[in-house]
C-alpha cells in the first residue's frame, strides 16, 4: 500500500505528478482512502412524466422518434425527440452532430443518461450518454458510479471521472488478498460492522444503497475510533508518565475563606467541579483539566478556592488572562476577597515598570508572593517561582500551545493546569479536540440571576431604542454600546466607532449624560482611565469595540447594545451579552442590524433572541460554521476527517469514544490477542509522543 502511484496501471509519471500536485495523492494507500464525495444512481429509471424539477442526473428508457437540425447564432444544434409511454422530451447536441446522427436508429429502444436541463417548463438533456437497450441488458453495469473530488487542471489534462474510476478499478484488482482488518471481531459484531476489505470495495463501487450505507458507517466508525484511541491514550500516558505535586491538605486558608468570606453560596455544579479538581490534585499525577462554564456561572470563584488549596499545601499559584483589562479586574477582585486572609496577590502585565518587576521577581523566587495574576508577561523566561503548584489559564483559546508550555518550564515538576473557558464548546467538539483533557462543566447559573432579555431591532427602530436607553439611565443603570472589530480594516472600525460616538453624543448631550469610549488604538493608561470612570458610575454609556468582550464585570451595567450585530459570530454575541445581567436588575441585550440580512445572519439573531443557553448556541454555531472555522485554522487540523462528519455523525463519535475508553481501561497496553490489530494500526499512525501531546 506504500507503493508510489506511478507504478499503478493507468497512471504513469505524468498522471502521478498531477495527482500529487492537485490532490496530494502519492501512494496506493492515499488513493484507496480517496473516497467518492457522491454517487450517480444508475439503478433507477425515471418516467418522463415524473422527472424531478431540478438539474439532477437521470436515466430513462424510450425511443428516439425523430432528429432535426436547428440553426442558431453560432452554427447549429441537433435535437432528437425522445419519448416513453408517459411523455416526450428533447435530447440536444451542440457539437459532433454528424457522427452522432449516424449512430442513432429511429424508433429503436434506448437507455439514455445525462443531466436534466429545464427551459420554460420543458425538459431536455444536453449531450446525453445513450445505448441501445439490447446492448445495455447484455453488458454488466455498475449501479452506482462514484464521483470524486477533482480540479479544473485534472479535467483539462484528461483525468476525467471515467479515468479516475478506471484507475480505482485497477487499484482494487491489484490487491488479490483482503485488506488488513483494523477492528477486532468482537467490536465489529457488537456494532454490526462489515469487514474493512468489504467496506473499502463497497465505498468505491457499491452494489446497492444499503451496502453503501454499511460501508460508510464502518469507515466513519473506524476514523472516529482511532482519533479517540489516540486522545484517550494521550490522556492515560500523561497520567502515567507525568508526576504532579500531591495536594493532600485542605487547610486553614481554604476553610477560613469558605466558611467566613465566600461572597455567595456555591451552586451544586460549582461544588461538584471543586470536588473533581481536588481529587485530581491529590493523586500525585499532574492535572490537566478544562473547566467550561457559561458566562457568569462563577468559574473565577472556583479558581480562587483551588488556588487556596495550593497555598495550604505550601505552593504558589498563578492566573494568566489574555488581556490587561481582564488581568487588572482579576487582580482587584482577588485582592479584595483575600484581604481578610492577608494573602498577598501581585499583578504582572506589559505595563509593570522595571523597578516594580525587580521587587516582584524577588518575591516570586523567595516565595513571599503566593499568588500572581498576569497577562502573557507571566510566561517570560525571567519570571521564576519558588514552587509553582497551580497554573490557571483564563479564556484558554487565546493562548497558543507553545505559550502554555512555557509554564511547564517554571518548575522541575510541572504545575497542575486548569484551563477555563466561557466559550461553550459543543460536546462533540470537546470530545474531539479536547479529548485528551479531563472535562469539568459548570452547567447552572448562581441563584437569583435573571435571564438577560434579548431583542432584535433594525435601524428604523433606533429612536425607540434611544428612548428606552434614556429610561434605563433615569433608573440609575449603565449602558454598553459595542461596535464590531474586523481586523482587516481597523480604519473602517475606528470610523464606525467614532461616527457612532458622535451620533450618541447628539442624542445624549452633556452635561446630562457622560459617555466613555474604549478602542484598540488607545494607549493602555487611557483605556484603564475610561474603564475606571465607567466602573465608578461617572459615565452612563460606554462606547467600545469588542475590547470589552471578555470578563469585564460591572453589575450596574444592565443594557448591552450591539451595533451591526450581523457582523458578529454567535459565540461572540453570546460573550458580549454576558457582560450584562451581573446585578440584581433585569438586563437587556439589543441586537441592532440593517433591514437586509443573509439567511445565516437571521438564524444567528433568532437563536440569540430565543436562547440564553451557551451550549445550545454553540451547537447552532457548529452547524452554521463547521468545526474547522469554529476552532480557528490553527486547531482545525485534527478535524480533517476523510469520511466522518462531526455534526452528522455524533452518535457514532459517542459510541467510538466509549469503546476506546472501555478497551484501554481493560487492556491499557493492548496485549490481548484480539487487540493486536489496534496496536498495529496505532503504530502505523505514527503516534507522536513529544511534549506537545501532553499539553492541553
MARPAPA-812328 format. One record per residue: residue in one letter; x, z, y of N, C-alpha, C in turn. Coordinates in pm, whole numbers, plus 50000, padded with zeros to 5 digits. Layout:
N
AXZYXZYXZY...
This chain:
696
X500815000049877500005000050000500845000050127X502135003150114503025002750232503684989050249X503304979150166503874965650176503484959350310X504454953250380504114946550507503124935050484X502234932750580501164922750567501694908450553X502924906250599503494892850592503504887750446X503524896950350503594893150208502224891450143X501154893250220499804891550162499404876850168X498824872050059498374858050051497424855050169X497704844050239496844840050350497274845550485X498364853750489498794859450617500034851950670X501214854850616502424848050665502934853850796X504114849650842504774855950958503974855451088X503384843551121502684842351250501444851151254X500644850551149499424858851146499764873751139X500824877051066501244891251057501614896451196X502344887951272502734892151408501494894151496X500544884751486499314885751565498514898251530X498364901051401497594912751356498244925751404X499564925851410500264937651460500054939251610X500234928051683500114928651830498704931951875X497714925651812496334926851861495574938951804X495834942251676495034952851611495884964051554X497194963451575498124973451522498014974951370X497794963651302497734963551155499074958351104X499794966651024501134962750981501304962550830X500544971050757500724972050612499404969550540X499514968150405498294966950323497364978850350X497964990750362497175003050386496395001950518X497064997250624496394995750754495184986450741X495384975350673494314965450659493154970950576X493504978150471492474983850383491564993450460X492165000850555491385010550634490915004850768X490954991750778490384984850895488944981250857X488044990750886486674989350835485824980250923X484844973250864483944964950946483184973751045X482864968051163482044976051256480564972551247X480224961751177478834958851145478804948451032X477584945350988477414936050875476294926250907X476454913950861475354904250871474604904650739X473314907650747472494909150627471984895350583X472554889850472472094877050420471164879050300X470714891450282469814894050168468364891050206X468084889850336466704888350380466434874150434X465234868850403464774856050461463594858950553X463654853550676462554855250772461594843450762X460304846350786459334835450810459404832350960X459244819750997459364815851139458374823851226X457204826351173456184833651250456614848151278X457534853751192457914867951204459304869951266X459824859651331461184860951386461264872251489X462354880151487462494890951586462644885251728X462094892451827462134887551967463454891552034X464554888151966465874891052025466864880451978X468134882652006469154872551972469934876351846X469234881951747469934886251626470204874351534X471074876851435471384866451336470304866651228X469804854751190468694854251093468964843350989X468234844750877468314835050769466894830350736X466704817050726465354811650699465444800550594X464304797950527464204787050428463124777450475X463384764350463462364754650502462914740550498X462204731250568462604717050564462904711950705X463874702550713464114695350838463214682950833X462284682050928461284671150923461664659251011X462494661451115462904650251200464144653951279X464874643851325466064645951408465974636751529X466264642051650466244633551770467444636951858X467794627651950468894629852043468314630452185X468714640752261468174642452397469334641552497X469194632452592470234630752695470154642352793X471324647652831471374658452931472464655153032X472684664153129473644661253238475004656853185X475514664053086476794660253025476534656252881X476584643652851476404638952713474984640852664X474844643752535473514645752478473564656652371X472394661852336472314671652228471434666152115X471724671151993470934667051877469984678351841X468714675151823467694685351792467004681651661X466974691351567466264689251440465044698251438X463884692651404462664700651387462724707051248X462554720451247462654727651119461344735151098X460794734450978459514741450955459474748150819X458694759250816458334765350687456814766750686X456274774150593454804774850580454154781750699X454964789550777454344797550884454504791551023X455384781351041455564775951176456754766651186X457064762651310458194753551334459124759151441X460394754751438461374758551540462424747351547X463394748851638464404738351654465794743251610X466574733851552468004736051528468724726651624X469724731751696470334724051805471854723051787X472384710651812473834708551812474244701751943X475294706952006475784701052131477034692352107X477624693651988478804685351956478824682651805X479654673251764479754669751621478514662951566X477734656351658476424650751617476514641551496X477454631751504477414620751410477614625251266X478694633551244478954637651105477894647351055X477324655551148476244664851106474984656751070X474694646551152473494638251125473594631650988X474804627250951475004620750821474764630350705X474964643650730474774653550622473294656750598X472474655350704471074660250696470204650850612X469434657150520468454649650438467064654250482X466264644750532464924647950582464024652050466X463194662750495462184667950402462754674050273X464084676850274464664684650163464644699450202X464644708250102464584722750128465994728150160X466114734750277467394740150322467334755350341X468524761650328468704775550373469534774650502X468984780450611469634779550743469974793650791X471184795050851471604808150902472234806351040X471934815451133472554814751266471954824951361X472414824151488471934833851589470774827751666X469684835551675468474831051746468724829451895X468064819551951468074817952097466624815852141X466164823552239464784822152289464814816052429X463984805852452463884799852586462414796252610X461854802452714460434800352748459524802452626X459834812952550458984816652436459214808452311X460154798752315460414790352196461744794352134X461734795051998462944799051926463754786851884X465094788351889465974777951836467234784751782X467994777451700469304782351653470354771851689X471244774851782472314765351815473394765751705X473884753851665474974752451568474814761551446X473704760051371473494768751254474374764551136X474534774051043475084770350911473884765750830X474014754750754472874750550669473384745050536X472574746950431472974743250296471704740050217X471754729750135470584726650052470264738549963X468974741649952468574753549877469074752949732X469064741249673469514739749533470994743749520X471814739449615473254743049614473414758049638X472624763249733472664777449768472394786149645X471384782249566470994790149449472104790449344X472864779549334473884778649228475154786549262X475454788049393476694794949430476474809949439X477514817849409477394832449423477664835849569X476744843049628476834845949772477024860949796X477774864149902477784877949949476454880450021X475884892249998474614895350065474844901450203X475994908550216476314914750345477694909850388X477734902550498479014897350547479614907450644X480844912150615481454921950707481904915150837X481694921950949482174917051079483174927451132X484394923051159485474931951200485734930751350X486264941651409486684941151550487714929951564X487624922451673488574911451692488914910251840X489744900651873490094898152013490044883052038X489984879552164489924865452203491154857852151X492304864352159493554857952117493514854751967X493004864151887492934861851742492044849851710X490884849351777489934838351753490574825051794X491224824951912491854812551961492974807651869X493624817151800494734813451711494244810951568X492924809851551492394806151420492084817551326X492254830151373491904841651286490444845351309X489564836851261488114839051278487654849751179X486364853551190485804863351096485954858350952X485704845250929485804839750794487214841350738X488224839050825489614840150780489944854850747X489514864150835489794878350809489084882850681X487834878250661487114881550537487904876650415X488444864450423489184858650311490454866650283X491144870750392492364878850377492014892150309X490854897850347490434910650289490124909050140X489514897850104489244894949962490584894349886X491574887449943492894886349880493524900049860X493374908749962493944922349953493324929849835X491994929649827491314937049720491634931149582X491864918149577492194911849449493624915049404X494534917649500495924920849461495984934649394X494994943249423495004956949367494254956749235X494984955049126494334953848995494024967548935X494794978048976494474991648931493644998449040X492835008649005491995015149107492835021949216X492265022849337492915030149447492945045049411X494015051849454494185066149420493015074349471X492565083649388491475092749427492045103949513X491365107349622491875117649715491025130449715X489875130049649489005141849646488805146549501X488835159749476488645164849340487255161049284X487195159549153485945155649087484815165449117X485125178549113484085188949135483475187449275X484325184749373483845182849511482945170449518X483395159449454482595147149457481255149149388X481265156649279479995159449208479065167649296X479635177649366478815186549450478075178749559X478785169149623478185161749734477725147649695X477745144849562477305131749510478045120149580X479385121249583480205111149649480745101249546X480725088449579481265078349488482785078749493X483445072149399484915072549392485525065449512X486795068749541487505062649653487605047449632X487935043449510488095029249481486805021549507X485695026849454484395020149470483975019849617X484255031149688483885032049831484625021649913X485935019849887486725010249964486274995849939X485894992949815485444979349783484044976749843X483184987049839481824985349891481774985350044X482734992150108482704992650255483024978950313X483874971350243484234957950291483224947350247X482784948150122481854937950070480714944749993X479774950950066478714958549999477764949549920X477324954749806476384947249722474934950049761X474714961349829473354964549875473454974449990X472354976150061472314985650174472574999850125X472045003150007472205016649952473675019549919X474355009549857475765011649823476625012149949X476255004650051476975005350179476865019450237X475655025050235475435038650289476265048950212X476325047450080477085057049998478585055750024X479045043250043480475041150074480825047450208X479945045550309480185051250442480215066550435X479265072350362479195086950352480475092350287X480915085850179482115090450108483335090250202X483515079250275484715077750358484655086650483X483445088750537483295097850652483615112150610X483065116250495483315129850446484825132050430X485495122150368486935123450344487705124850475X487315117050575488015117550704487855131350768X486625136450771486385149850825487115160450743X487065158950610487625169050520489125170650546X489845159450558491305160650577491675165050718X490855161750817491095167150951490935182450946X489865186950881489615201450874490665208450788X491105202150679492145208250595493395210850679X493745201150764494945202850846494765214150947X493585214651010493345225051111493295238951048X492585240050936492455253050869493815257550814X494565248050757495915251250708496805256250821X496695249550935497475253451053497185268151088X495895271251087495465284851121496025294851020X495895291850890496375300950786497895302350792X498585291150811500055291650815500535299450936X499835297551048500225305051168500085320051142X498985323651075498765337951049499795343450951X500225335050857501225339750760502605340350823X502955330050900504335328650947504605336751073X503605337251162503895342651295503415357051304X504385365951303504075380251312503665383351455X502845393651469502405397751602502545412751620X502455417151744502525431551771501295438351711X501485450251657500355457651600499835467351705X498605465251748497955474451843497075483851762X497635495351725496895504651637496005514051716X496435517051838495755527751914494675522052005X493515528352004492535526152111492595539152190X493365538952299493805551552361493075555852486X493765564252562493195571152678492655561652783X493475551952822493055542852929491765535552893X491735530352772490535522952726489315532152730X489435543952667488275553152659487845557952797X488835561252880488525566353014487755555853096X488245543553091487575532753166486195529853107X486145529152975484885525652906483805535952934X484195548752933483185559552948482845562453094X483825560953185483575565753323483515554653429X484185543253405484325533453514483765519653483X483135518053368482565504953335481455501853435X481535490553509480565487953617479145485453567X478995481553441477655479153385477755480453233X476615482353170476635483753024476925470052961X477775470052859478125457452793476945452052711X476875438952703475845432852616476325433852471X475395431852379475765432152236476815421552206X476685409852272477645398952248479045403052293X479135409852409480445414352457481055424652361X480215433752312480715443952218481235437252090X480485427252042480885420351918482235413351937X482395406752053483635399452080484825408952091X484645420252158485735430152172486145435252034X485155437251948485445441951811486285431451736X485905418551750486645407651682488095407351731X488275408951862489625408351921490445420551876X489815432251876490505444551833491025443351690X490155437951603490555436351463491745426751452X491685415851530492765405851530494105412051570X494065420551672495305425851728495875437451647X495125441951548495605453051466496175448651332X496205435451307496585430751173498075428851154X498835428251265500265425251251500525410251255X499445402451271499595387951287499285384451432X499925373951480499705370351620498305364651638X497575369851737496215365051764496275352151844X495395342951807495255330351881493755327651886X493095332651989491635332451989491085325752114X490055317652091489355311052203488085318952232X487935323452356486725330752396485875321452483X484735317752429483805309152502482675317652555X482295315352679481135322352732480635314852852X479335313952865478775306552976479155313053108X478975305653215479255310653350478505323853369X479235334353411478595347153442478275355753321X478815352253202478475360053082479345372553067X480365374153153481175386453150482415385553065X483125374253075484375372752998485495381353060X485485382753194486595389653262486645404353224X485485410653211485475425053174485985426653030X485695416852945486235417152807487755416252814X488265406952897489725405352911490365418352961X489705425053056490245437553112490335448453004X489275449952925489275460152820490355457352715X490555444652685491585440852586492975443752643X493155441452775494435444552841494725459652832X493665467652847493845482252840494305486452700X493835479452597494305482452460495815479752451X496255468452511497695465152510498495476152579X497995480952695498715491352772498745504452693X497625507852629497585520152548498595519852434X498975507852391499955506552283501375504452335X501545506452467502895505752525503365491852560X502425482452575502805468652606502295464552744X502825453252792502345447452918501345436152887X500565432552989499595421552973499675412653096X499365399753077499265391053195498005382553184X497495378753300496325369853305496715357953392X496655346053334497055333953407495805325853442X495675322453571494505314853619494985301453677X494115291153677494565277853719494705275853869X494025283953951494125281954096494455295154165X495015293654284495385305654360494155313854399X493085306854438491845313854477491355322754362X491355317154243490865324554127491815336154091X493125333554100494105344154071493935355754170X493765352254299493535362454403492305370754369X491255363754330489995370654302490135380154182X490795375354075491045384053959491865396254000X492865393954086493745404754130492945415454205X492105410854302491315420454380490365428254290X489675420854202488665427354118489305437254021X490425433453956491075442453860491735454353929X492315451854049492945462954124491905473554157X490715469054202489635478654236489195486354112X488985478954001488465485553881489475495253818X490775492453835491795500853772492385511253867X491855511353991492375520654093492275535154045X491125538753989490905552653946491855556353831X492265546453751493165549353638494635549153681X494865545553808496215544753865497145535853781X496565524453738497375514453665497775503553764X499075501753789499495491453887499185477253837X498725468853929498465454753899499245446554003X499975436253959500745427954052500215413754050X500455406654163500005392754176501205383654201X501275372754125502365363054144501775349054155X501975342754273501505328954291502615320954358X502345308454383503335300054451503665304954591X502765313054649502965317854787503635331554794X503935337454678504625350454680506025348454739X506395356654838507685354654908508855358454817X510055353754855511255356254776511515371354767X511305378254879511535392754885510585400054789X509285395854791508285402054702508605399254555X509115387054531509435383154393510545391954333X511545395254413512655403554363512115416854311X511245423154391510645436054353509785434254228X508985423554229508055420854120508815418353988X509845409853992510645406853872511245419553814X511745428253903512355440853859511305449753789X510095450353848509025458653792508565453753655X508595440453637508185434853506509245437853400X510525436753439511625438953343511735453753305X511535462853403511665477153367510355483153316X509275474953318508005479553259507125487453353X507545488953481506715496953574505485489053621X505475475953598504255468053625503625464553490X502525471253455501925468653323501045456053319X500445452353436499545440653436499975430953546X500165418353506500505407853603499385397453603X498895394453724497925383653741498645372353813X498425360053772499125349353844498645335453810X499275325953877498995311653853500095306353761X500325293153765501395286953685502755293353713X502885300153827504155306653864504615316653756X503665322453683503985332253577504815325753466X504635312453450505295305353339506755302053369X507205304253494508585300853530509575309153448X510735303053419511745309753336512215322953397X512245323653531512745335653598511875347953570X510605345653531509685356953509509885362253367X510475374253357510715380653227510005394153221X509555397853102508835410453084509685419953000X509355432853008509995442552919509435440652778X508105440352768507475437852637506045432652656X505925419752675504615413452694503865413452561X502725419952558501965420852433500725412352429X500205408552548498955400952552498995391052669X498675378552640498535368552747497105363352744X496425364652858495055359352871495145346952959X494595335852911494635323452991493205319853028X492915319753158491555316953205491395301953228X490205296753199489935282353213491055274353147X491195276653014492365271852942492565256752947X491475248952969491645234352967492475229253085X492745238153183493565233953298495065235053268X495415240253150496835242253118497235233353002X498395227153012498905218952902499505227552793X499655221752675500225229152561501645233852594X502435225152659503835228752691503875240852784X502925241252878502885252652971502565265652897X501575264652806501195276852733502335281452642X503115271752591504225275152501505255283852572X505355282152706506355289952780506095305052769X504825308752754504505322952740505125328652612X505285320052512505845324752384507305328652398X507995321952491509425324452503509725337252583X508705344052630508925356052712509335367952624X509155366952495509385378152402510035373252275X510615382852200511105379452067509915376551977X508935385551978507665383051907506695377352008X505985366451974505055360952074503915370552104X503405370452228502275379152260501005374252191X500025383152180498695378752138498155369852249X497445359152211496945349752311495415349152305X494805351252420493345349852432493095339152537X492555327652495492255317152593490745317452621X490395316852748488975318052785488505305152851X487275301552826486695290052897485235292552927X484835288553050483415289253087482795275453075X483575265753025483025252453000482565252452855X481275254152830480845255052691481235242352615X481815244252498482265233052417481255231452303X480705219452286479755217652176480375222052044X479535227351955480045233051830480885223051752X480425210551747481165200451670482555198251726X482635198451860483935195951923484835208051903X484255220051913485045232251892485605232351749X484775228051651485215227851511486315217651491X486335207251574487285196351553488565198751633X488405200851761489595201351848490235215151844X489415225551837489965239251837489805245551699X489775237051596489545242051460490625251451412X491815251051476492905259851432492915273051509X491985275051601491855287951669490715295751607X490795309051622489625317151587488715316851710X487435316451685486485314051795485575326051815X485505330951939484545341351975483625335852083X482345338952074481385333552171480545344952230X480515345552364479565354652431478325346252461X477285348652383476115339652392474895346352455X475125356652538473995362252615474495366752752X473605365952850473965369852987473655384753007X474345391353102474045405553129472585407453166X471965418853129470545421153159470315421353310X469105417053349468755417253491469155404753567X469975396353504470355383653569469155374253571X468795369453689467685359753697468245345653679X467515337253607467965323453589467965316353723X468985308253745469055300353869467995289253861X467145288253965466155277353969466845264654018X466735254053941467415241553976466395231154018X466625224754133465695214754186466465201854214X465825190554194466445177654225465715171754346X466455168654451465865162954573466665150754617X465975141254678466675129354729466875130854880X467655121554937467985122355080466745122855169X465635117055122464405116955205463825131155221X464245140455132463735154355141464675163555221X465685157655287466735166055347466205176155449X465235172155531464705181455633464045193655569X463315191055459462675202455388463735211655327X464815205655274465895213755215466535222355324X466785216555442467385224255552466455235655597X465165232855598464195243355637464255254855537X464355251355407464445261555302465725269855320X466845263155351468125270055371468025279955487X467345275755596467185284755711466385297355672X465355295355590464565306855541465435316455460X466295310855374467165319155290468175326955376X468735320055477469705326755565469015338055643X467745335455682466975345755754466785358255668X466765356255534466635367655441467995374455416X469045369255480470365375355466471215369255356X470785357855302471555351455193472605341755250X473505337555160474535327755197474405315155111X475005304255162474755291055101476075283455082X476215277054963477325267554940476795253354958X477575244755020477275230355021478525223354968X478405216854851479585211254785479545196054786X480685190154818480825175454817481725171354701X481485159354646482295155254531483745152654569X484605153954469486015151154488486395140454388X486705128454438487135117654349488585114754384X489495118554292490915118554327491435105254379X490905094254326491445081354370491275079254520X490365086654580490055083854720489905096654800X491015103754817490925116554889490505114355035X490865102555092490465099555230488945098755240X488355091655142486895089855141486205103355124X486745111755033486155125055010486205133355138X487365132555204487545140255326486535135855431X486325122555438485355117155534483955122055500X483575121355371482255126355327482065140855370X483105148655344483045163055372482905165255523X483695158355604483665160455749482345155255809X481855143855756480535138855802479455149155772X479525154755650478545164855610478635177255697X479865181255727480105193155810479505191155950X479735179156007479205176356141477685176056141X477115169956036475645169256025475055183356013X475695191855930475215205755915475365213456046X476475210956117476705218056245475605214856346X475085202456340473975198856432472685205856390X472445206656259471205212856211471265228156213X472515233656202472695248256202473685251856313X473215251256440474145252656554474655266956572X475875267856629476405280856672475665285056798X475605297656834476185309256764475255314856654X474035309156644473085314856547473625313856404X474335302656375474875300556240476385298756246X477075304056145478525302156134478805294756002X479705284556009479995276455890481485276955857X481815279755728483205279055680483415265455616X484675261055612484965248355544486245249955461X486195245255337487355246355247487535233055174X488755227355181489005215055106490485214455067X490815204954979492145204254919493265201155015X492975195455134494045191755226494435203255321X493765214755304494085226255391495285233955334X495985241155420497065250055373496415261855301X497175267755208496635278755126496145290355212X496935293755318496525305455400495235302555478X495045289855519493815286355590492605287055495X492825282355372491755283155270491375297755248X492395306155228492155320355200491405326855316X491765323155441491115328755560489625325155562X489335312255536487935307655537487125314355424X487755315255306487075321755192486765336255227X487735342955290487565357055323486415359055422X486305350055520485195350955617483845350055545X483785341055446482535339155370482245351455284X483305356655218483145368555132482625380355215X483155381655338482755393055424481415390655494X480815378855473479495376155531479555371955677X480755368655727480875364555868480375350255886X480395342355778479805328855783478695328155680X477635320555714476485319755622476565307655530X477295297155577477355284755498478815281455468X479085278355342480425274055302480355259355261X481005250655338481075236455305482405234355232X482355228455112483575227655031483565215454941X484765211954893484845202554780484805211354655X485115205654540484975213354415486045224054399X486805226954504487765238054502487085250754453X485795252354487485125265054454484465264754317X484775254154239484095252654110484335264554017X485595269254010485945278753905486025293053956X485185301653904485425315953913485145323354042X484795316554152484585323854278483285331854267X483375344754300482275353854271481795360554399X480705355454458480155361454580478665364154555X478325376654518476955379754477475885376254581X476265376454712475265374054816474935359154834X475775350354776475515335954786474435332354684X473285327654734472165325354641471665310854642X472285302154724471865288054725473105279254709X473035269954613474105260154593473505246254614X473965239254717473515225354738474655216254695X474385207254602475425197954554475085184054607X475895179354700475685166154760476185155154666X475525143554669475885132254580476055137154437X475055144654391475155151054259475325140954147X474885128554172475025118154067476485114654040X477385118754132478815115754113479535126454032X478815136753989479415147553910479045146253762X479935150953676479615151953533478755164253508X478125164853392477225176053360477945189453358X479135189953294479805202953283480215207953421X480575198653510480965202653646479755207653724X478625200953709477385205653775477045219753728X477175221853596476845234953540477815245753591X479095242253600480095251653654479755255353799X479415245153879479105247554021477865256454034X476855253553953475625261653958475945276353926X476965278553842477345292253805477935300453917X478225293854032478755301554146477665309954212X476385306254190475295314554245474605321654129X473675330554163472985337954058473765349954012X474715354754097475555365954055475065379254113X474055378354199473495390654255472105393054196X471355402354257470025405854204468945396354254X469245388554362468215379854421468015367054339X466825360954356466595347854294467515337654359X468205329954277469125319854330468635305854301X469155296254378468685282354369469875272854367X469735262154290470715251254291469945238454325X470325231754433469605219654475470525207654458X470115198354373470905186354345470435175154437X471275171154530470925160454624471485147154576X470625137054565471105123654526470465113054615X470985100754604470325089454670469055085954593X468255076654646466995072754581467275065754448X468295057054447468605049354325469675056554245X469425058054114470425064054024470465056153895X471615056553830471725050053699470905058053597X470635052053483469875058853378470595071653335X471935070653324472715082353281472625093553385X472675089953514472575100053621471215106953615X470155099153586468805105053575468765115353462X469395111853348469405121253234470145134053274X471245132453347472015144353389471175153353480X470475147253577469645155253670468515162353593X467845154753504466735160653426467225172353339X468415170553279468975181053192469255193653274X469835192053392470165203553477468915210953523X467875203353558466625209553605465965217153489X466045211153369465345216953254466055229153194X467415228753190468125238653108469185246353185X469305259253153470385267653206471395271053097X471165265552978471985268852861473195259552856X474375265252881475605257252887475885249652759X475515255552643475815248852516474895236852496X473635238152537472715226652528473195215452621X473625219352741474115209652839475365202552785X476235210252719477455204352663477135194252553X476095196952474475695187452368475205174352430X474405175452538473915163352607475115155552663X476065163052721477265156952779478055149452672X478155155652554478895149252443478225136152404X476885136252401476155124052363476325113152470X476335117252597476455107552706477865101752716X478855110352703480225106052735481085103252614X480685108352497481545106552380482675116552380X483215119852263484205130652253485495127952327X485975115352326487255112452392487215115852539X486175111352608486075113852752485865128552781X485115135252694484795149252719486065157752717X486965154352624488185162352611489275157852707X489135145852767490195140452851491185132852765X491895123452826492745114352747493785121852666X494335132452722495425139352651494955145252519X493685149052513493235156352396492325148152306X492205135252335491265127552254491915121252132X493245122652119493925116452006493395121151872X493095134051865492615139751738491265133851698X490575127851795489225123051767489175108051736X490345102151711490375087851681490005085551535X488755087351501488305085251364488155070351336X488405066351211488255052351174486785049051143X486065058751087484685055751047483715066951083X484185079451080483285090751110482935091051258X481805097251290481325098451428480915112951452X481615119451547481365133751570479925136851607X479275127351676477915130051724476905127251613X477015115551550476025111651449476175119451319X477415123351287477695128651153477955143651152X477275151151239477525165451248477325172951116X476235170151039476065177550912477235175350817X477785163150813478925160350725480165168150769X480375169050902481525176550954481415191250912X480215196650925479995210750890480295213050741X479765204150656479985205450511481465204250478X482155194650542483585192550516484405204750556X484025210750671484765222650717484565234350622X483315236450581483015247650488483795245850358X483855233350309484555230650182486055232950198X486615228550312488045230650337488375245550337X487545253450404487735268050407487685273850267X486655269750192486455275250057487675272449968X488125259949969489255256149883490515263749921X490795264750053492025271350096491965286450080X490755292150086490625306550060490885309649914X490375300949824490525303349680491925299449631X492525289249694493795283849646494665279649765X495215289649840495935286549964497115276949945X497785277549829498955268949807498595255949736X497305254049708496815241949638497575239749506X497675250749426498405249949299497515245449184X496205247149200495265243949092495375229049057X495345225648926495455211448887494445202348958X493205207548979492175199349046492535195949190X493425204149249493725202549392494995194549418X495595188949311496845181449329496635168949415X495445162749401495185150749483495115154349631X494615166449661494555170949802495975173149854X496785180049773498165183049812498935170149841X498755160349752499445147549765498995140149892X497675140349917497145133350035497625139950164X497645153350166498125160450286499595157150313X500385156550206501815153150223501955139050281X501095130050236501145116250286500735115350432X499955125050479499525125150620500645130150712X501825132550651502995137050729502645149350813X502155159350743501725171750810502895177650889X502735178551019503805182251110503785197451131X504955203751126504935218351138505855223351249X505915215851360506715221051472505895231351551X506505236951653505855248251725504505244451784X504335231651827503075228151894501875230951805X502055229951674500935232451583500405246651595X501285255851638500875269851637500345274451772X500285265351867499775268951999498375263252013X497475271252060496075266952068495965253652138
